[in-house]
């Protein structure tokens, strides 16, 4: 069965390839703008659905396949913090997260395509992350040594995370962008655990 990763994230690709999976990677072309007053979880499910549709259409000639798509957001006070558009935007986001606990939500979708319509499995993983109290100097230093522009919330826990993160509760790989524990359980549910052996 061909495995299609519907994501442009190098971190997701690295995590899946570390499991020994051979991937075809396609980056979904979807508008990730949030609708007015759209709750964070509803947003994630909608974006997943749109990514799934795009990848399904792009791979209709591939035969039997597993389509894997994901979307990760950082949310605090009901507000979604996406990828920063500038350093000033990143400074604002990290200052907002300073000394507080926020939620990282990743939506994961597995679409199994054999004969007929896709069999789609979708679920969410939540991880609570607590930041240290950060001053402007610490935030600036962190941004100087971290690749933050393509990261939701402007940070990467796996890259100098000890500078800003005090604690987390839940899945570390979820914060990185691909919740492995959830992926395993969804594979089992879909009868596809054998792809990891």
N, C-alpha and C positions, 0 to 999 in steps of 0.2 A: 504494500500500500504506500503510495506516495504521500509524503508529509509536506504540507504547504504552510509556511509561517507567513501570516498576513500582517507584517509589521516591518517598519524601517528601523526598529530599535536594535542597535548592535548588542546591547545587554541581553535582550531576549534571545537573540540568535546564539550568543555565547553560552547562555544557560542551557538551552536545548541541545546544542552540539556537545556540551560537556556530558550529556547523558548518552552519547554515542548515536544520536539521531542524525540521519542525513536529510537535509532540508532543501526545499525550493523556497526562496524568499521572494515575496511580492509585497510591495508597499501600497496599502490601500489609498486611493485618492478620494478622500471624503472631507467634507466641511465639518470641522470639529468645533464650530462656534456653538456656544450655549444659548438655548432659547431663554426668553425672559421668564424669570421665576421658576426655572426648571430645577427640581431637586437634584442633588449630586448623584444619587443612585439611579434615578430615571435617566439622567444624562449619560451615565456610563452604559446602561442597557441600550439606549438609542444608538450611541456611537458604535457599540459592538455589532448591533444589527446591521448598521450601514456598512461597516467594514466587511462583515460576513457576506452581505449581498454582493459587494464589489468583487471580493475574492472568488465567490462562487461563479459569478459571470466570467471572470478572467480565466477560470480553469475548467470550463465546461467540457473541454476536449481531452482532459487528462485521465478520464476513467476513474477507477477506484482511488479514493484519496481521503486524507484527513486534513481538514482546514483548521488551523489554530490561529485565533485572533485574541488580542488583549487590549485593554485600555486602562491606564493608571492615572488617578487624580489625587491631589492633596486637597483636603477640605478642612476649613475651620470656621466656626460660627455660621455654617450653612453656605459659605462662600467657597467656590472652587478656585484654587490657585493653580493656574496652568503653567506652561513654559514661559519664562520671562522674554520680553521683547528687547530688553536692554539691561545694562548693568544697574541702572537706577531702579528699574523694575525688580530686579533680583534683590537689591538692597531693601526695598520696601517689603517684599515677601518675607525675607528672613527676619526683618525687624518685627513683622506681624506675628511670626511664629515664636519669637524669642520668649523663653521662660514659660511656654504654654504647651499643652498637649493638643495635637491635631490627629486627624485620621487619614491614613493612606488607603484608598480603595482601588483594587484592581478587579475589573471584570474580565472573565476568561470564557471564551467560547470554543467548543470543539464541534465541528460539523463533519459528520461521517457521510461520505457520498459513495454509494455503490451503484445500484440500479434504482432509479427513481429520485424523489426529492431528498434533500439532505436531512439526516437525523441530527438535530442540533441540541447540544447540552450547554447550558450557560449558568454561571454562578459568580458570586462575588466573594472576595477575601478582604477583610478589614484588619489593619494593623494600627495600633495607637502609638504615636511617637511623641516623646517629650523632649523639648529642646532645653539646653542650658540657657541661662540668662545671658544674652549677648549684647555687648556694646558695639558701637559703629566700627571701632578699630578691629575687633575680632571678626565681624562680618566681612569687612573689607579684606582682611588677611585670608579668610576662607575662600572668598571669591577669586583672590589672586592665584590660589593654588589648586582650584577645582574647575573641571569642565561642567559648567552649570546651565549653559544656554538651552540645552535640549532636555532639561530635567523639569518635571512637574514640581512646583514649589521652590525651584531654584537650588536644589541640593541633591547630593548623591551620598546616601548613607555609607556606601562602600568606598567612597573616596574622601578621605579626611573627615569622616563622619564623627570621629571622637572630638573634633574641635567644636561641634555644635550640638550633638545629640547626647542627652543625659541618659535616656532609657527608651526601650520600646517593648510593647507587649503584643505578641503575635508573630507572624511570619516575616523573617528578615528578607527572604527573596521576594516577598510581596512589595516591600519598600523599594527594592532594586527594580521591580517592574514585571516580575513573572513569578507568581506564587506556586512553587514546586509542590508543596503539600496538596494544594487544591488540584493541581494538574494530575497528580497520581490518582487521587480519589475519583476524578472525573473519567480518567482512562479506564479505571476498574468498572465504573458504572456503565461505560459505553462498551465494555467487553474488549478493550484494546490494551490491556496491561501487557500483553505479549510483545508489543512493539519495543519495550524497554529491555527485552532479554536478548 
